[in-house]
Amino acid sequence: MVRVYLHEVTKVFGRNVVALDRVELEVKSGEFMVVMGPSGHGKTTLLRIVAGLEEPTNGEVWIGDVLVASPRKGIFIPPKDRNIGMVFQNWALYPHMRVFDNIAFPLKLKGVPKGEVEKRVRDIAEVLGIAETLDRYPRQLSGGQQQRVAIARALIKEPRVLLMDEPFSNLDARIRVTARAFVKDIQRKLGITTILVTHDPADALTLADRIAVLRRGAIQQIGLPNEVYDRPANVFVANFIGEINLIDGVIISKGNETYFDGGGIRFQLPPNPNIINTKDVVLGIRPEDALLSREALSDNDLLYVGKGIVEISEFAGGKFNVMVKLQSTEMKVVSSVSFGLSEIVNVYLNARRIKVFDKKTENLLYG
């Protein structure tokens, strides 16, 4: 097992297109790191720099205890000498080759003896559950099977690091769930250091040991999945890694009491020193952390916001996605109870799950 370390890595294309901006990222040995962010914000560039398919403009890249790239020191180890396995977004299988030959291709390039190639291909195919497909061509396989062939080809050469670029994007929703579970299981069994890039929060929250969020080539936050979801560093992270209601407002302090006032709604916040001297803020609450009720509720963990009107109520398999309007503010709520259109309901927020961001910096003040 081996760690991957990017130290202040910058990548500039052309004269002024900054794809990565002083990225500092350590992937621990045997860790499953998911790097996520919108399209065009540097995820694939980061992966290609680790693989050696791109050279950094500045900074250092370490794989294990070997410095594989450093423009300042004039070091650049080519991809073939880094022992990296990579699974591409489109899987990049050779359509004219059988599955066996697709998987065996990296070994044949290395001149591995025929008998060893045969054994290793059949062994990895057995582990990945595709032994019965070895004589077929890629066009004869399902999307999930093609993905496993691509993973087998990446793993056959026993790489030190596995890199995966949006590996589930070509799968339909149902197969994606199975594919995620399969990839996580294989990674755990092999204990291989893995970096996967995606724009899908479900991939990150399901697979990652830790998540790194990229925005415009810069790291916004690195943490455990629950840390990034529950305590996002800023508005961007909060909005990107899951649904969240964001409401502009101001903080009003009266004596020892603190109030949020915004969008025609006003309620008292739990005391917190981080917002005493703040005025303009953005309040965030995830849909599952709000509650609708026909009756008044009494619970110390619930903050009463006011009465709202149900505008949308959609059944979503065991739950309802409800859009409720409170004066000029609209809020999405995930509810276990169905409500009728135009029904008037009481709206509550889980006091322990409220997040408050500074409006100017967009950084989390508390939550």
PyMOL commands that set and color helices and strands:
alter all, ss='L'
color gray80, all
select helices_A, chain A and resi 43-51+79-81+99-109+114-127+131-133+138-140+143-155+173-190+201-207+225-230+235-240+273-275+287-289+351-353
alter helices_A, ss='H'
color red, helices_A
select strands_A, chain A and resi 4-13+17-27+32-36+58-63+66-70+75-76+84-87+161-165+193-198+210-215+218-223+245-254+257-262+265-269+280-285+290-293+302-315+320-326+329-335+344-350+355-358+364-366
alter strands_A, ss='S'
color yellow, strands_A
deselect
rebuild
show_as cartoon
